[in-house]
């Protein structure tokens, strides 16, 4: 336990042989439960998880009782031990729970599986640390403290806050991350939040129970999707400054597919958030400002294109039609800017940035 709170850590792994075992072994002692989820790896990741889990579970029990696992099959709740309560808090018979997907579901799917297990175990705070060894377990308290102290419901890493923290990040990664940061700010409503792709996170039981984990996006954009869902439920988010760390592991991200899928998901989530947060659960005119602004800008662009076509192909005068289109576009842009301003004001109290 950590400050009287039970702590769980989800470790998603896909082809992380040679890395995931060390991640499990270096997990802090106060972590009560580790959900090691193999997303149908094609290398020796699953065998490494099982061997390390058996070793750590025996050490935690202090005896030679064999671990409750199903050889070669996904771990299921029916084979998991119960929790025993003591004066010092709950003690789990198995510290490491190895889980294997029957089909590859993506990193978001692996984390979803771990989250659902943590909900069943009623873990107070559930963190996520990748199986590639890029996340320093020594800084985990930075993510836990804001939740324990009631300052946030969800904490996430931020590698972009300080220049020295992003030295390990390539220019290409930084450029792509900056674009996705801006798009996620608009989609999620957390305008101060940066580095939304950072997978080092922690979430309270209350937030996890209410955010709708079952519907969480299962591709690489799961973290962006989760931020939108957290905002729709009015949860508080904290950015935790941390350095970028990259080792010898190879990324499995296919960037053309990644950008296309995540951009589409963010656009859908943006409209869903406006509907859910500002029209269904509550009402705020900023949703209408966004709608009117986008509609007017769309009409203005269409009008300008028609004006250019009529001028070039039909010899119609351009000045009047073009000027009206530009005026409409400026008007629509003002509606959008006011909508963003209202959005920032509404969510200002739900964002925290934590520095060293």
N, C-alpha and C positions, 0 to 999 in steps of 0.2 A: 504494500500500500504506500501511497505518497500523500502525506498530510491528511490522513484519515480518508482518502479517496481510493477506491479500487481502480487500477490502471490496466488497460488492455492495449495491445499493439497489434495492428494488422500488418503483416509482411507479405505483400503480393510478389510473386516471383514467376518469371518466364525466361527459361534458358539462362539461369543465374548460377550454374554450377561453378564452384570455386569462390563464390561470393556469399551466397545465402547462409551457409553454415556459420561463417564468421559473424554475420549480422545477428543471428540468433544467439550465438555464444557471448557476444558483447552487450547484450541487452541489460540495462540496469537491474539491480536486484529488486528494486521496489515495483517492478512490472509484475503484476499478478498473473496475467494471461497473455499468451502470444499466439495469434492465429496465423500460421504459416500456410499461405494458399498458393499451391502450384497450379498455374493456369495451363495445364496440359503441355508441359515443356517437352522438347524433343531430345534433350540431353540428360545428364544425370542429376538434375535439380531435385526431383522427387526423392531419389535415394538419399541425397545429401540432407534433405529436410528430415526424412524419417530417422536417419542415423543420429543426427544432431538432437532431434526431439527426444529420442530414446535416452540418450546420454543425459540431457538436461533434466528430463523428468525423473530419472533415477536419482540424480543429485538432489533434486527438490524434495523427493520423498525420503531420501536417506536409506533406501533399501533396494532390493533387487526384484521387486514386483514388476512383472512385464507391463509395458504401457498398453492402454486400451486403444489399439489401432486395428484397422482392418487391412491386412496385407494386400497391397497393390490396388486397393479400392478407396474411393473418397471417404473421408471421415464423415459420419452422420451423427446427428444428435443422439440417436438411440444408444450409441456405444460410448457416450461421454459420461464421466463420473459426475456425481453430485457435488455440491459445495458444502463444506463444513464450516460452521460459524464458531469463532473463538472470541475471547476478549480482545484480541488484537485485530479482529476483523475477519473477513472471509478468507478461507484457504482452499485453493483448488487442488484436486488430486493430480491433475495434469497441468503443468505450467505451459507447455507448448502443445498446441492442438494442430497437428498436420492435416491439411485438407487438400484434396486434389480434384480439380474439375474434370469431368468426363470429356468435355469439349472446350476448346479455347474460346473464352468470352471477352478477352481484353482486360487491361489493367483495372478499368472501372468495374468490370464484373467481378474480378478477384477481390477488390476492396469491398464491394457490395456484400459478397459472401461473408467476409470477415465482420463487417458491420452488423449483419443480421445475427451472427453468432454472439457478438458482444451484447446486442439487445436481449437475446435469450438469457445470457449470463448476468444481465443487469449491471454491467460495468459502468462505473461512474464517469470515467473519461477514457475515450478510445483514441489512440494516436495511430498514424500511418507512417511506416518507415519502409522504403523500398528494399527489395532483396538484393540490390546491386551494390550496396555499401557506400552510397553517396551521401547518406544522412548520418551525421554524427550523433550517436546515442547520448553523448555527454551533455548536449544542449537541450535534451528533452524537457528538463524543468522549465525552460523559457516558454515552452508551449503549454505546460500544465498550470503554471502559477496564475496566469490571468483567468483561467476557468475556475480554479480552486478559490480564488479571491473574489469571484463574482463580477469581474470586469468584462468577460467575454463568454460567448457560448461556443465559439469556434476560433481556433488560432491556426495560422498558416505561415510558412516561411516566406521571406522576402530577400532575394539575392540582389535586388536592383537598388536598394536604398543607399549604399555606400559604394564608391568607385572601387575601393580595395576588395569589397566582397564579391564583385563580379569579374575579377581579374581572370579567374579560371574559366569564364564563359567566352566562347568564340564570338566574333562579331556577327556571324550569321545567326547564332542562337539569340544573341542580344537583340538584333533587329526584329526577328520573328516574335520574340517574347514581348517586345515593346508594342508591336501592332496588336497582339492578342490581349495585352494589358488594357489598351485603349478600348478595344471592342468589348471586353469583359466589363469594364467600368460602366459602359452604356447599358449593356444587357443586364447586369446584376444590380446596379444602383449603388454599389459600394465605390464611390468616386475616389477615395483616398487609397484604396487597396491596389497593390502592385504585385507583379510576378504571379499571376493567377495559375501558371503552370506548375508552380512549386507543389510537390506531392508530400512534403513534410508537414503534417497537420495534426490537430487534436480537436476532438469534439465532445461536448458534454452529453450525458445520457438524455437529458431533456431535449436538446436540439436534435439528436439522432432519432429519438422517438417521434418527433413531430415534423421532420423534414421530408418524409416520404422516401425512405431509402429504397423501397421496392421499385420505384420508378426512376432511379438514378441512371444516368447515361453510362454505358459500359465501355465506350471507346476512350481514347486518351483525353478527351475533353471533359471527363467526369468531374474534375476539380472546378472547371468553369460552370458546369451545370449545377453543381452543389451550391456554389455561391449564389446563383439565381434563386434556388429553392430556399436557401437560408434567408435571403432578403424578403422573399414573399411572406415568410413566417415571422418577420420582424426580429430576427436573431442578431446579436452583436458579434462582430468579427474583429480580430486583432491581427495585424501584420507583425511578424517577429523577424527582426533583422538577423541574417545568417549568411555565411560565405558560400559561394558556389564551389562544389567539389566534384571533380570528374576523374575517374580512374581509368582502368584498362577495359571496362565493359563497353560493348557495342550497342548503340541504340537500334531498336527495332522499328522506330517510327519511319513511315514512308510519308515524307512531307507534303507532296502534292495531294494525296488522299486525306492526310491529316488536316490541312488547311481548308480543303473543301468541306469536309464533314463538320469540323468544329465551327466554321463560319456559319453554315446553315443552321446548326444547332443553336448557336447564340442568337441568331435572328428570330427563330421560333420561340426561344426562351424569353427574349425581350418582350414580345407581344403577350406571351403567357403571363409574365410578371406584372405588366401593366394592368391586364384584365383581373388577375387574382388579387393583387395588392391594392389597386386604386379604384376598382369598380365593383368587385365581389365582396372582399373582406372589409373594405372601407371605401370612401370616396374622396378623390382629390382631382381637381381640374387639370392637373398636369398630364393625365392620360389623354384628355381631349386636346390639350396643347400639342402633344406629340402627334396625335392623329391629324389634326388640322394642318400642322406644319408640314408633315410628310406629304399630305394630299396636295397642298398648295404648291410645294416644290415640284412634285411630280407633274402637275398640270403646267407649271412654268417651263420645265425642261421640254415637255412635249410641244408646248407652244413655240418655244425658241427653235426647236428642230424644224417645225413646220414653217416658221418664218424664213429660216435659212433655205429650205427647199423651194418655197415660193419665190424667193428673191433670185435664186440661181437658175431655176428651171422655168418659172413663169413670169419673171421680170416684175414681180410685185414689189412695192416699196418695202424696205426693211425697217426703217427707223421706228415707225409707230408700233408695229407688231413686236419688233425686237425689244423696244423700250418697255412695253407692257409686260412682256415675258420676264424681263430682268426685274421689274418692279414686283411682280408676283413672287419671284424667287427670293428676293430680299425679304418680303413679308413672311413667306413660309419659313425662312431661316430664322427670323426673329421669334416666331412661335416655337421653333425647336430649341432655340437658346433659352427662352424663358422656361420651357419644360425641363431642360437640363438643370437650370438654376433651382427650380422648385424641388427637383429630385435630389439634388445635393443637400438642400436645406432639410428635407424630410429625413434623410439618412445620416446626417452629420453625427448625431448622438450614438449611432450604432457602429462606429468605426473607431478603432484604436490603433496607433502605431507605436511599437515598442522598440526602443533603441538600446544599445549596449550601455 
